[in-house]
Amino acid sequence: MAELRKGTRITGAERDKLAAELRKKYEGGQSIRLLAESSGRSYGFVHRILSESGTTLRGRGGATRGTKKKSA
Protein backbone atom coordinates (compact mmCIF):
# COMPACT_ATOMS: atom_id res chain seq x y z
CA MET A 1 0.00 0.00 0.00
CA ALA A 2 1.41 3.36 -0.96
CA GLU A 3 1.87 5.81 1.89
CA LEU A 4 -0.55 8.68 1.55
CA ARG A 5 0.30 12.28 2.33
CA LYS A 6 -1.08 13.18 5.72
CA GLY A 7 -4.30 15.14 5.50
CA THR A 8 -4.88 14.42 1.80
CA ARG A 9 -8.58 14.09 1.07
CA ILE A 10 -9.46 10.68 -0.34
CA THR A 11 -12.76 10.31 -2.18
CA GLY A 12 -14.59 8.19 -4.71
CA ALA A 13 -12.96 5.15 -6.29
CA GLU A 14 -9.63 5.85 -4.57
CA ARG A 15 -11.34 5.73 -1.15
CA ASP A 16 -13.16 2.51 -2.07
CA LYS A 17 -9.89 0.92 -3.18
CA LEU A 18 -8.14 1.98 0.04
CA ALA A 19 -11.06 0.70 2.13
CA ALA A 20 -10.87 -2.69 0.39
CA GLU A 21 -7.10 -2.92 0.98
CA LEU A 22 -7.38 -1.94 4.64
CA ARG A 23 -10.30 -4.31 5.20
CA LYS A 24 -8.41 -7.24 3.68
CA LYS A 25 -5.37 -6.57 5.88
CA TYR A 26 -7.49 -6.01 9.00
CA GLU A 27 -9.41 -9.23 8.45
CA GLY A 28 -6.04 -10.92 7.94
CA GLY A 29 -5.12 -10.01 11.50
CA GLN A 30 -3.39 -6.62 11.37
CA SER A 31 -4.38 -4.06 13.98
CA ILE A 32 -5.89 -0.66 13.26
CA ARG A 33 -2.80 0.98 14.77
CA LEU A 34 -0.50 -0.98 12.46
CA LEU A 35 -2.65 -0.14 9.43
CA ALA A 36 -2.64 3.54 10.39
CA GLU A 37 1.14 3.55 10.72
CA SER A 38 1.74 1.74 7.43
CA SER A 39 -0.67 3.96 5.48
CA GLY A 40 0.44 7.23 7.04
CA ARG A 41 -3.09 8.00 8.24
CA SER A 42 -4.53 8.45 11.72
CA TYR A 43 -6.06 5.73 13.86
CA GLY A 44 -9.42 7.53 13.62
CA PHE A 45 -9.32 7.65 9.82
CA VAL A 46 -8.57 3.93 9.53
CA HIS A 47 -11.24 3.07 12.13
CA ARG A 48 -13.82 5.20 10.27
CA ILE A 49 -13.01 3.81 6.83
CA LEU A 50 -13.20 0.23 8.13
CA SER A 51 -16.56 0.95 9.76
CA GLU A 52 -17.88 2.60 6.59
CA SER A 53 -16.85 -0.43 4.55
CA GLY A 54 -18.94 -2.74 6.76
CA THR A 55 -16.00 -4.44 8.47
CA THR A 56 -16.81 -6.16 11.77
CA LEU A 57 -14.31 -4.67 14.16
CA ARG A 58 -12.62 -6.83 16.77
CA GLY A 59 -12.94 -6.06 20.45
CA ARG A 60 -10.05 -4.65 22.39
CA GLY A 61 -7.66 -7.23 23.76
CA GLY A 62 -6.22 -7.53 27.21
CA ALA A 63 -7.71 -7.92 30.63
CA THR A 64 -11.25 -6.85 31.26
CA ARG A 65 -12.47 -5.15 34.38
CA GLY A 66 -15.02 -6.75 36.58
CA THR A 67 -15.39 -9.01 39.54
CA LYS A 68 -12.90 -11.80 39.96
CA LYS A 69 -14.28 -15.27 39.45
CA LYS A 70 -14.14 -17.27 42.63
CA SER A 71 -12.47 -20.63 42.40
CA ALA A 72 -14.47 -23.61 43.55
Summary of the structure (lengths in Angstrom):
residues: 72
radius of gyration: 15.9
end to end distance: 51.6
largest distance: 57.8
contacts: 129
relative contact order: 0.16
helix: 47%
strand: 0%
